[in-house]
Amino acid sequence: VSPVGRRAAPPRNAVEILATGDELVRGRGSDTNFAALARALGEEGFAVRGGRLVGDDLDDLVAALRAAAARARVVVMSGGLGPTRDDLTREALARLAGAPLVEDAPCLRRLRALWRRRGLAMPPSNAVQALLPRGAVALRNRVGSAPGILLGLRGGARVFALPGPPRELLPMLEAEVLPRLRRLPGRVPSRTLHAGVFGMFESALGERLADLMDRDAAVKVGTAVKDGVITVSVHGEGPAARRAPAVHREVLARLGPAVFAADRSGLPEAALAALRRARATCAFAESCTGGLAAARLTEVPGASAALLGGAVTYADAEKERALGVPRALLRVHGAVSGPVAEAMASGIRERTGATLAVSVTGVAGPDGGSARKPVGLVWFGMAGPGGVRTVERRFTGDRAFVRALAANTALDLLRRAAEALRAGAPAG
Amino acid sequence: VSPVGRRAAPPRNAVEILATGDELVRGRGSDTNFAALARALGEEGFAVRGGRLVGDDLDDLVAALRAAAARARVVVMSGGLGPTRDDLTREALARLAGAPLVEDAPCLRRLRALWRRRGLAMPPSNAVQALLPRGAVALRNRVGSAPGILLGLRGGARVFALPGPPRELLPMLEAEVLPRLRRLPGRVPSRTLHAGVFGMFESALGERLADLMDRDAAVKVGTAVKDGVITVSVHGEGPAARRAPAVHREVLARLGPAVFAADRSGLPEAALAALRRARATCAFAESCTGGLAAARLTEVPGASAALLGGAVTYADAEKERALGVPRALLRVHGAVSGPVAEAMASGIRERTGATLAVSVTGVAGPDGGSARKPVGLVWFGMAGPGGVRTVERRFTGDRAFVRALAANTALDLLRRAAEALRAGAPAG
């Protein structure tokens, strides 16, 4: 009994997404899997109809699976594959298929091997993770212990059940789910291209791309913004798939140097790539970001090719000791000021010998603001072979947002300085 | 036609959540409203059954609303109230109620006043935001332009429709939705308590709490895990609400020192609180985490009360320069080793004068591992008034996970050292 009674058979490329977990319905964690799955499936030419989140309740889970399988040929679900008693996905799938749960010998061997590698004895309760509904296929999990499950239903729908933790789900989506989906009939050819943009308001970008973002255009141009980083997506389906690259080129041309990536790489990757191209090393001196800018750059494998190190100087005494900021400068201008940002950047550059050094000092909030130096005021120093310059920004938002924007701004300053260095302009 | 055919009338405190927006089903942005709504509603004694995300499709939206209203007395939805053609919530609600859309004069006046305050003429298309299904009630929006809508359905269900942007939705939830919900009959008393746990596998925790986690227990005990942090929740409804605190106390007693918080605070908050209670200052020396441990601690407002600063020493030369790690030690043992972790912790402690200092050096991957020092091997140094000790951990996972776990381990070492200091034991 489908709740969408008016509809005939679902389109052949329709997908439904499902997530289970009491932590979700109790609001103990935001689900990020839905967005990641929707994006990946959309880019493969599937149309995500919708998704449902349910708690760890067997009846609710079975009902949600049944409804999803009535709406779409493919159902991708996450969660409920752990070893504890509130992990009900195996049981729900067995009930949905009317099949018993049976132990999968290869899965059990892999589980035991995983625990051996951890140097531990496998707790007996973990053996339930090797149970599959009879006739189902185990999906290999190379990161965690829970295998995924692929279950084909009598009506023709396929259910892919994946573990909830994104670091397990995302690699399994790539390695186990998408290759199988690509072999399904009914997929519509599609092409999605991206651009990463920093240093521009979303509304200004929208004005520059207004005609391309027309809702009725065959090639869809959309934006998503997070912590100041705008991701532009260019998507074409069917005949429009072939026109997506030309629209993408036009987007890049119109946005110019604000574009840090012509694909989906992040700002840290772009900064590191620019540093490597310029054969430059770098260092950070951070106050209000407390190490976040350096932490973001070191998210990227191979960061050691450019990053020497940095100082987190939260206390003013540390700004003096670790960076040589003169006490008088701190007293006269205050820690959040252009002169101190300049001294911090020069100080860490001299001490580490890095080609480029960036400093951050600001008022992250919620307290510590004043009329002259409000919450959100952040000063940056950018030191290079050509000297030091400072940049002032005023961000609006809470502590986490101000810090995230400040770290991103530091990375973008580094990226632009490295690009300028390579182009022969004096950095700084 | 409800897809949950086996169920009778929904519990009187059941709530369903719904979100609409093409950006959601295309994965261009993560929905954070669901978690915020679920938490707020749960704490008010409502039981969130589940939620659904649908695109901007009128049929899908009406079907989702109808299914939600069959499952729960209260439906809270977000999105689709803007002025553009893909904003379909008003029309969907009108269709659901079988009522025409009529212009609400007070809403129209407020809209015009808002645009006047912005110093702009209201675009004619925005007048649609003053349309409501006949019989519906407008919910005041003090932040943005779209009013919310409260619609009572013949079956007794109430639908609260709110705008999608969190900065509009959250204040409206507080001011317009929760006060009305508190007046509804049938609200079930409920109590949810939490515990934060670190330093224990989820399966080991599950075994220790097996009897309490029984699915048929009146008080529900559940777990969620992220980056090694296990959040235990204890939830009781109706008569079981009064028994939740006793179960919570039992959980805390069984898990002992692995519990870092008896509420929903995170590890950084717990570490900072322990440092403040011990009147201790702290410093970090980070290699593979690249500043992440310090960045996590400084997420907490007031971190400056304890944190002096730290060094990000990615290059070995920086470990020598900024921390005084002897070159011979690096040559003989390698950067990822107990002796180097020890020298890093002592070095930053001496230089900053902090009471407690923690160091991190490891192989985050994906490259750089060897048979003797595999990816995931991380050494920690913990220096305090009583000396230095080192801790070795072997984490399994990708670079981001190894770094996140290492940063959390550093914070937990700091938390435990501060607690020991306060208890009079020599730290380190």
Interface residues (C-beta under 8 A of the other chain):
Chain A: V1 S2 P3 V4 G5 R6 R7 I17 G21 D22 E23 L24 V25 R26 G27 R28 G29 S30 D31 T32 F34 A35 A36 L37 A38 R39 A40 L41 G42 V48 R49 G50 G51 R52 L53 V54 G55 D56 D59 D60 A63 A64 R66 A67 A70 G82 P83 T84 R85 D86 L114 R117 R118 G119 P123 S125 N126 V143 G144 P165 R167 P171 R215 G222 T223 A224 K226 T231 S233 H235 F284 E286 C288 T289 G290 G291 L292 A293 A294 A295 L297 T298 E299 P301 G302 A303 S304 L307 L308 G309 G310 A311 V312 T313 Y314 A315 A317 E318 R321 A322 R351 T352 G365 P366 D367 R399 A400 R403
Chain B: V1 S2 P3 V4 G5 R6 R7 I17 E23 L24 V25 R26 G27 R28 G29 S30 D31 T32 F34 A35 A36 L37 A38 R39 A40 L41 G42 V48 R49 G50 G51 R52 L53 V54 G55 D59 D60 A63 A64 R66 A67 T84 R85 D86 T192 H194 F201 E202 S203 A204 G206 E207 A210 M213 D214 R215 K220 G222 T223 A224 V225 K226 T231 S233 H235 R264 F284 E286 C288 T289 G290 G291 L292 A293 A294 A295 L297 T298 E299 P301 G302 A303 S304 L307 L308 G309 G310 A311 V312 T313 Y314 A315 A317 E318 R321 A322 R351 T352 A364 G365 P366 D367 R394 T396 G397 D398 R399 A400 F401 R403
